[in-house]
Amino acid sequence: MRKLAYSIPEAIETSGIQRDLIYSEINSGRLKSIKIGRRRLVRAEALEQWLKDHEARTSKATGHVDSVV
């Protein structure tokens, strides 16, 4: 069964993104997260969307467009 949300360590492991960048993106509002009690969670959909948005920004900045099959 697929997880609906990841703890920060799980989001780091799943995405391969550094801890500092994950927190920076959460603090800036670009990566959506939720807080339940003392735990900060990143929904799987939010992480996937953030990666897609980041990919689109990077592609625009470099002028490189990947084709999706």
Secondary structure, 3 states (H helix, E strand, C coil): CCCCEEEHHHHHHHHCCCHHHHHHHHHHCCCCCEEECCEEEEEHHHHHHHHHHHHHHHHHHHCCCCCCC
